[in-house]
Amino acid sequence: MSQSIPLKLNRRLALAGLLGLPLSACETLDPAIMEGILGSGALTQADAALGIREALGNGVLSALGIVGRDGGFLNDNLIHIPLPKSLQSVQSVMSSIGAGGLLNNLEVQLNRGAEAAAPVAKDIFLEAIRDLTIQDAIGIVKGADNAATVYLQDKTTVGLTDLFSPIMENALGQTGALQLFDQVAASVKNVPFAPQLGADAKRDLIGHGVEYALGGVFHYVAEEEKAIRENPAKRTSEILRRVFGSGIV
């Protein structure tokens, strides 16, 4: 005759099966959250993760729509991309030979490149969001207005940089930014004592564009996350209403 499983253990087993976690991991979870998972109709950890992912997904799509439009970087003082310091240092040299406009144009095309590149990387951003785990969500769900964005940024920036760099390089080539860089480098090459701009400086230009472009996207992802947390009208799906209207977030 088989023995019945004690109710408390049975709940632990059910929880472990639901989350796909070992029992030892379940035992480390916040008791209040466990209570919520086991309670009928309560918000679960899986719900929390789904809500955080959806909020970030909405934030990414909103952000890409903002930065990817004409002037999205160029005309936005909050995320406008300046020239890297290596190029700023030759500004006086360029002005002295009547070519200062080249750098101004380069800055414009650098921002245009970011505007073109960011939307192309949509799937890269969304894939990073899909990798957010249930355990990640638990640390985020009670956090600050931008907690999910900050976590995603910290977690994914290195990987996103590697994936986004060739997209940015291609965009800078299409806008003419890289060709303008070559013109600047050629102009200062024969100026005595002028800083020289070689291949390293071009790579720095691309890396600089990537860093600022990602920062601009995350800036507006954070704005969207904050709006979803604060404004019920921004909770446009049932899961967002459950997670961000639950009183837990």
C-alpha positions as YAML, in Angstrom:
chain: A
units: angstrom
residues:
- id: 1
  name: MET
  ca: [0.00, 0.00, 0.00]
- id: 2
  name: SER
  ca: [1.56, 3.29, -1.13]
- id: 3
  name: GLN
  ca: [2.14, 6.07, 1.35]
- id: 4
  name: SER
  ca: [0.53, 9.45, 0.75]
- id: 5
  name: ILE
  ca: [2.88, 12.35, 0.21]
- id: 6
  name: PRO
  ca: [2.61, 15.00, 2.93]
- id: 7
  name: LEU
  ca: [0.85, 18.12, 1.67]
- id: 8
  name: LYS
  ca: [3.82, 20.40, 2.38]
- id: 9
  name: LEU
  ca: [6.23, 18.16, 0.45]
- id: 10
  name: ASN
  ca: [3.67, 17.70, -2.30]
- id: 11
  name: ARG
  ca: [3.54, 21.47, -2.75]
- id: 12
  name: ARG
  ca: [7.32, 21.63, -2.87]
- id: 13
  name: LEU
  ca: [7.37, 18.96, -5.56]
- id: 14
  name: ALA
  ca: [4.69, 20.74, -7.54]
- id: 15
  name: LEU
  ca: [6.61, 24.00, -7.31]
- id: 16
  name: ALA
  ca: [9.82, 22.35, -8.43]
- id: 17
  name: GLY
  ca: [8.02, 20.78, -11.39]
- id: 18
  name: LEU
  ca: [6.39, 24.06, -12.35]
- id: 19
  name: LEU
  ca: [9.57, 26.07, -12.41]
- id: 20
  name: GLY
  ca: [11.91, 23.34, -13.57]
- id: 21
  name: LEU
  ca: [14.15, 24.04, -10.58]
- id: 22
  name: PRO
  ca: [15.79, 21.64, -8.12]
- id: 23
  name: LEU
  ca: [14.18, 21.52, -4.69]
- id: 24
  name: SER
  ca: [17.22, 23.15, -3.13]
- id: 25
  name: ALA
  ca: [16.73, 26.16, -5.36]
- id: 26
  name: CYS
  ca: [13.04, 26.38, -4.42]
- id: 27
  name: GLU
  ca: [13.97, 26.39, -0.75]
- id: 28
  name: THR
  ca: [15.99, 29.56, -1.24]
- id: 29
  name: LEU
  ca: [13.06, 31.52, -2.64]
- id: 30
  name: ASP
  ca: [11.29, 34.23, -0.68]
- id: 31
  name: PRO
  ca: [8.54, 32.55, 1.38]
- id: 32
  name: ALA
  ca: [6.08, 35.32, 0.53]
- id: 33
  name: ILE
  ca: [6.65, 34.73, -3.17]
- id: 34
  name: MET
  ca: [6.26, 30.97, -2.71]
- id: 35
  name: GLU
  ca: [3.01, 31.63, -0.90]
- id: 36
  name: GLY
  ca: [1.86, 33.69, -3.85]
- id: 37
  name: ILE
  ca: [2.77, 30.94, -6.31]
- id: 38
  name: LEU
  ca: [0.87, 28.28, -4.42]
- id: 39
  name: GLY
  ca: [-2.14, 30.41, -3.67]
- id: 40
  name: SER
  ca: [-5.10, 30.07, -6.01]
- id: 41
  name: GLY
  ca: [-5.14, 32.80, -8.66]
- id: 42
  name: ALA
  ca: [-2.08, 34.54, -7.21]
- id: 43
  name: LEU
  ca: [0.74, 36.02, -9.24]
- id: 44
  name: THR
  ca: [3.38, 33.40, -9.94]
- id: 45
  name: GLN
  ca: [7.08, 33.72, -10.56]
- id: 46
  name: ALA
  ca: [6.45, 32.62, -14.13]
- id: 47
  name: ASP
  ca: [3.96, 35.47, -14.46]
- id: 48
  name: ALA
  ca: [6.55, 37.88, -13.08]
- id: 49
  name: ALA
  ca: [9.13, 36.76, -15.61]
- id: 50
  name: LEU
  ca: [6.64, 36.95, -18.47]
- id: 51
  name: GLY
  ca: [5.56, 40.43, -17.40]
- id: 52
  name: ILE
  ca: [9.13, 41.69, -17.12]
- id: 53
  name: ARG
  ca: [9.98, 40.24, -20.55]
- id: 54
  name: GLU
  ca: [6.91, 41.83, -22.11]
- id: 55
  name: ALA
  ca: [7.64, 45.20, -20.50]
- id: 56
  name: LEU
  ca: [11.20, 45.11, -21.81]
- id: 57
  name: GLY
  ca: [10.03, 43.96, -25.24]
- id: 58
  name: ASN
  ca: [7.60, 46.85, -25.41]
- id: 59
  name: GLY
  ca: [10.37, 49.15, -24.23]
- id: 60
  name: VAL
  ca: [12.76, 47.98, -26.95]
- id: 61
  name: LEU
  ca: [10.18, 48.37, -29.72]
- id: 62
  name: SER
  ca: [9.25, 51.83, -28.44]
- id: 63
  name: ALA
  ca: [12.91, 52.85, -28.09]
- id: 64
  name: LEU
  ca: [13.83, 51.64, -31.58]
- id: 65
  name: GLY
  ca: [10.93, 53.60, -33.00]
- id: 66
  name: ILE
  ca: [12.22, 56.75, -31.30]
- id: 67
  name: VAL
  ca: [15.94, 56.46, -32.08]
- id: 68
  name: GLY
  ca: [15.46, 54.94, -35.54]
- id: 69
  name: ARG
  ca: [13.58, 57.87, -37.02]
- id: 70
  name: ASP
  ca: [15.16, 60.79, -38.86]
- id: 71
  name: GLY
  ca: [16.96, 62.88, -36.25]
- id: 72
  name: GLY
  ca: [16.42, 60.24, -33.56]
- id: 73
  name: PHE
  ca: [19.99, 60.61, -32.32]
- id: 74
  name: LEU
  ca: [21.09, 63.75, -34.13]
- id: 75
  name: ASN
  ca: [18.38, 66.06, -32.80]
- id: 76
  name: ASP
  ca: [17.97, 64.55, -29.32]
- id: 77
  name: ASN
  ca: [20.18, 66.28, -26.78]
- id: 78
  name: LEU
  ca: [19.76, 63.38, -24.35]
- id: 79
  name: ILE
  ca: [21.30, 60.76, -26.66]
- id: 80
  name: HIS
  ca: [23.11, 62.78, -29.36]
- id: 81
  name: ILE
  ca: [26.43, 61.11, -30.19]
- id: 82
  name: PRO
  ca: [29.47, 63.42, -30.01]
- id: 83
  name: LEU
  ca: [32.68, 62.73, -31.85]
- id: 84
  name: PRO
  ca: [35.18, 60.58, -29.95]
- id: 85
  name: LYS
  ca: [37.95, 62.48, -28.18]
- id: 86
  name: SER
  ca: [40.55, 61.34, -30.73]
- id: 87
  name: LEU
  ca: [38.67, 63.30, -33.39]
- id: 88
  name: GLN
  ca: [37.79, 66.23, -31.18]
- id: 89
  name: SER
  ca: [41.51, 66.69, -30.62]
- id: 90
  name: VAL
  ca: [42.12, 67.48, -34.30]
- id: 91
  name: GLN
  ca: [39.33, 70.07, -34.54]
- id: 92
  name: SER
  ca: [41.71, 73.02, -34.27]
- id: 93
  name: VAL
  ca: [44.02, 71.48, -36.87]
- id: 94
  name: MET
  ca: [41.15, 70.95, -39.28]
- id: 95
  name: SER
  ca: [39.93, 74.50, -38.75]
- id: 96
  name: SER
  ca: [43.41, 75.89, -39.37]
- id: 97
  name: ILE
  ca: [43.51, 74.31, -42.84]
- id: 98
  name: GLY
  ca: [39.94, 75.29, -43.68]
- id: 99
  name: ALA
  ca: [38.51, 71.79, -43.29]
- id: 100
  name: GLY
  ca: [36.64, 72.10, -39.99]
- id: 101
  name: GLY
  ca: [33.37, 71.35, -41.75]
- id: 102
  name: LEU
  ca: [34.53, 67.80, -42.40]
- id: 103
  name: LEU
  ca: [34.37, 66.98, -38.70]
- id: 104
  name: ASN
  ca: [30.97, 68.60, -38.32]
- id: 105
  name: ASN
  ca: [29.68, 66.52, -41.20]
- id: 106
  name: LEU
  ca: [31.29, 63.42, -39.73]
- id: 107
  name: GLU
  ca: [29.42, 63.96, -36.45]
- id: 108
  name: VAL
  ca: [26.16, 64.28, -38.35]
- id: 109
  name: GLN
  ca: [26.77, 61.07, -40.28]
- id: 110
  name: LEU
  ca: [27.84, 59.25, -37.12]
- id: 111
  name: ASN
  ca: [24.42, 60.00, -35.65]
- id: 112
  name: ARG
  ca: [22.71, 59.08, -38.91]
- id: 113
  name: GLY
  ca: [24.52, 55.76, -38.79]
- id: 114
  name: ALA
  ca: [23.19, 55.05, -35.32]
- id: 115
  name: GLU
  ca: [19.68, 55.92, -36.48]
- id: 116
  name: ALA
  ca: [20.01, 53.42, -39.31]
- id: 117
  name: ALA
  ca: [21.71, 50.68, -37.30]
- id: 118
  name: ALA
  ca: [19.55, 50.49, -34.19]
- id: 119
  name: PRO
  ca: [16.32, 49.20, -35.83]
- id: 120
  name: VAL
  ca: [18.29, 46.56, -37.76]
- id: 121
  name: ALA
  ca: [19.36, 45.11, -34.40]
- id: 122
  name: LYS
  ca: [15.77, 44.60, -33.15]
- id: 123
  name: ASP
  ca: [16.02, 40.80, -33.07]
- id: 124
  name: ILE
  ca: [19.30, 40.97, -31.14]
- id: 125
  name: PHE
  ca: [17.65, 43.04, -28.40]
- id: 126
  name: LEU
  ca: [14.57, 40.84, -28.26]
- id: 127
  name: GLU
  ca: [16.66, 37.66, -28.09]
- id: 128
  name: ALA
  ca: [18.52, 39.08, -25.09]
- id: 129
  name: ILE
  ca: [15.18, 39.70, -23.39]
- id: 130
  name: ARG
  ca: [14.01, 36.15, -24.03]
- id: 131
  name: ASP
  ca: [17.07, 34.91, -22.13]
- id: 132
  name: LEU
  ca: [15.88, 36.61, -18.93]
- id: 133
  name: THR
  ca: [15.07, 33.85, -16.45]
- id: 134
  name: ILE
  ca: [12.48, 33.44, -13.73]
- id: 135
  name: GLN
  ca: [15.18, 33.96, -11.12]
- id: 136
  name: ASP
  ca: [16.28, 37.15, -12.89]
- id: 137
  name: ALA
  ca: [12.72, 38.43, -12.72]
- id: 138
  name: ILE
  ca: [12.44, 37.87, -8.97]
- id: 139
  name: GLY
  ca: [15.33, 40.26, -8.39]
- id: 140
  name: ILE
  ca: [13.81, 42.82, -10.74]
- id: 141
  name: VAL
  ca: [10.12, 42.79, -10.03]
- id: 142
  name: LYS
  ca: [10.30, 44.81, -6.80]
- id: 143
  name: GLY
  ca: [13.09, 47.06, -8.04]
- id: 144
  name: ALA
  ca: [13.35, 50.69, -9.07]
- id: 145
  name: ASP
  ca: [11.55, 52.24, -12.04]
- id: 146
  name: ASN
  ca: [14.35, 51.14, -14.38]
- id: 147
  name: ALA
  ca: [15.43, 47.96, -12.60]
- id: 148
  name: ALA
  ca: [14.65, 45.64, -15.51]
- id: 149
  name: THR
  ca: [16.42, 47.89, -17.99]
- id: 150
  name: VAL
  ca: [19.51, 48.26, -15.83]
- id: 151
  name: TYR
  ca: [19.68, 44.52, -15.29]
- id: 152
  name: LEU
  ca: [19.30, 43.81, -19.01]
- id: 153
  name: GLN
  ca: [21.92, 46.42, -19.85]
- id: 154
  name: ASP
  ca: [24.40, 44.98, -17.37]
- id: 155
  name: LYS
  ca: [23.70, 41.44, -18.48]
- id: 156
  name: THR
  ca: [23.78, 41.92, -22.24]
- id: 157
  name: THR
  ca: [25.96, 44.92, -23.16]
- id: 158
  name: VAL
  ca: [29.08, 42.85, -23.89]
- id: 159
  name: GLY
  ca: [27.21, 40.39, -26.08]
- id: 160
  name: LEU
  ca: [25.15, 43.09, -27.76]
- id: 161
  name: THR
  ca: [28.29, 45.07, -28.51]
- id: 162
  name: ASP
  ca: [29.83, 42.13, -30.36]
- id: 163
  name: LEU
  ca: [26.67, 41.50, -32.37]
- id: 164
  name: PHE
  ca: [25.84, 45.15, -32.98]
- id: 165
  name: SER
  ca: [29.31, 46.27, -34.08]
- id: 166
  name: PRO
  ca: [29.17, 44.92, -37.68]
- id: 167
  name: ILE
  ca: [25.68, 46.40, -38.08]
- id: 168
  name: MET
  ca: [26.99, 49.79, -36.98]
- id: 169
  name: GLU
  ca: [30.05, 49.53, -39.22]
- id: 170
  name: ASN
  ca: [27.84, 48.79, -42.21]
- id: 171
  name: ALA
  ca: [25.52, 51.69, -41.36]
- id: 172
  name: LEU
  ca: [28.45, 54.12, -40.98]
- id: 173
  name: GLY
  ca: [29.70, 53.01, -44.37]
- id: 174
  name: GLN
  ca: [26.31, 53.63, -45.93]
- id: 175
  name: THR
  ca: [25.92, 57.10, -44.42]
- id: 176
  name: GLY
  ca: [29.43, 58.08, -45.52]
- id: 177
  name: ALA
  ca: [30.82, 58.47, -42.01]
- id: 178
  name: LEU
  ca: [33.75, 56.12, -42.63]
- id: 179
  name: GLN
  ca: [34.61, 57.83, -45.89]
- id: 180
  name: LEU
  ca: [34.56, 61.18, -44.10]
- id: 181
  name: PHE
  ca: [36.87, 59.75, -41.47]
- id: 182
  name: ASP
  ca: [39.33, 58.80, -44.22]
- id: 183
  name: GLN
  ca: [39.19, 62.34, -45.57]
- id: 184
  name: VAL
  ca: [39.89, 63.77, -42.12]
- id: 185
  name: ALA
  ca: [42.80, 61.37, -41.61]
- id: 186
  name: ALA
  ca: [44.26, 62.29, -44.99]
- id: 187
  name: SER
  ca: [43.88, 66.01, -44.28]
- id: 188
  name: VAL
  ca: [45.87, 65.93, -41.05]
- id: 189
  name: LYS
  ca: [48.47, 63.46, -42.28]
- id: 190
  name: ASN
  ca: [50.82, 66.10, -43.65]
- id: 191
  name: VAL
  ca: [50.21, 68.74, -40.99]
- id: 192
  name: PRO
  ca: [53.27, 69.00, -38.73]
- id: 193
  name: PHE
  ca: [52.69, 67.84, -35.16]
- id: 194
  name: ALA
  ca: [49.03, 67.03, -35.85]
- id: 195
  name: PRO
  ca: [47.61, 63.89, -34.21]
- id: 196
  name: GLN
  ca: [47.62, 61.03, -36.68]
- id: 197
  name: LEU
  ca: [44.46, 59.03, -37.28]
- id: 198
  name: GLY
  ca: [45.11, 55.44, -38.26]
- id: 199
  name: ALA
  ca: [43.16, 52.20, -38.30]
- id: 200
  name: ASP
  ca: [42.88, 52.21, -34.51]
- id: 201
  name: ALA
  ca: [41.12, 55.57, -34.60]
- id: 202
  name: LYS
  ca: [38.63, 54.26, -37.18]
- id: 203
  name: ARG
  ca: [37.89, 51.24, -34.99]
- id: 204
  name: ASP
  ca: [37.46, 53.62, -32.06]
- id: 205
  name: LEU
  ca: [34.94, 55.60, -34.10]
- id: 206
  name: ILE
  ca: [32.89, 52.47, -34.75]
- id: 207
  name: GLY
  ca: [33.13, 51.33, -31.13]
- id: 208
  name: HIS
  ca: [32.19, 54.82, -29.95]
- id: 209
  name: GLY
  ca: [29.12, 54.74, -32.17]
- id: 210
  name: VAL
  ca: [28.12, 51.33, -30.85]
- id: 211
  name: GLU
  ca: [28.51, 52.39, -27.21]
- id: 212
  name: TYR
  ca: [26.43, 55.52, -27.60]
- id: 213
  name: ALA
  ca: [23.82, 53.86, -29.80]
- id: 214
  name: LEU
  ca: [23.22, 51.11, -27.26]
- id: 215
  name: GLY
  ca: [23.11, 53.70, -24.49]
- id: 216
  name: GLY
  ca: [20.48, 55.66, -26.42]
- id: 217
  name: VAL
  ca: [18.31, 52.60, -26.91]
- id: 218
  name: PHE
  ca: [18.54, 51.64, -23.25]
- id: 219
  name: HIS
  ca: [17.71, 55.20, -22.22]
- id: 220
  name: TYR
  ca: [14.34, 54.94, -23.91]
- id: 221
  name: VAL
  ca: [13.77, 51.34, -22.82]
- id: 222
  name: ALA
  ca: [14.07, 52.64, -19.25]
- id: 223
  name: GLU
  ca: [11.60, 55.43, -20.00]
- id: 224
  name: GLU
  ca: [9.07, 52.90, -21.26]
- id: 225
  name: GLU
  ca: [9.61, 50.60, -18.27]
- id: 226
  name: LYS
  ca: [9.03, 53.51, -15.91]
- id: 227
  name: ALA
  ca: [5.84, 54.46, -17.75]
- id: 228
  name: ILE
  ca: [4.50, 50.89, -17.54]
- id: 229
  name: ARG
  ca: [5.21, 50.76, -13.80]
- id: 230
  name: GLU
  ca: [3.59, 54.12, -13.12]
- id: 231
  name: ASN
  ca: [0.80, 54.47, -15.68]
- id: 232
  name: PRO
  ca: [-1.99, 51.86, -15.83]
- id: 233
  name: ALA
  ca: [-2.84, 53.01, -19.36]
- id: 234
  name: LYS
  ca: [0.55, 51.69, -20.54]
- id: 235
  name: ARG
  ca: [-0.30, 48.16, -19.35]
- id: 236
  name: THR
  ca: [-1.75, 47.06, -22.66]
- id: 237
  name: SER
  ca: [-2.00, 43.31, -22.02]
- id: 238
  name: GLU
  ca: [-3.44, 41.08, -19.32]
- id: 239
  name: ILE
  ca: [-0.01, 39.93, -18.13]
- id: 240
  name: LEU
  ca: [1.22, 43.52, -17.79]
- id: 241
  name: ARG
  ca: [-1.90, 44.41, -15.81]
- id: 242
  name: ARG
  ca: [-1.44, 41.38, -13.55]
- id: 243
  name: VAL
  ca: [2.25, 41.95, -12.88]
- id: 244
  name: PHE
  ca: [2.38, 45.73, -12.67]
- id: 245
  name: GLY
  ca: [-1.08, 46.17, -11.19]
- id: 246
  name: SER
  ca: [-0.68, 43.47, -8.57]
- id: 247
  name: GLY
  ca: [0.67, 45.67, -5.81]
- id: 248
  name: ILE
  ca: [3.84, 43.53, -5.77]
- id: 249
  name: VAL
  ca: [5.74, 45.67, -8.27]
...
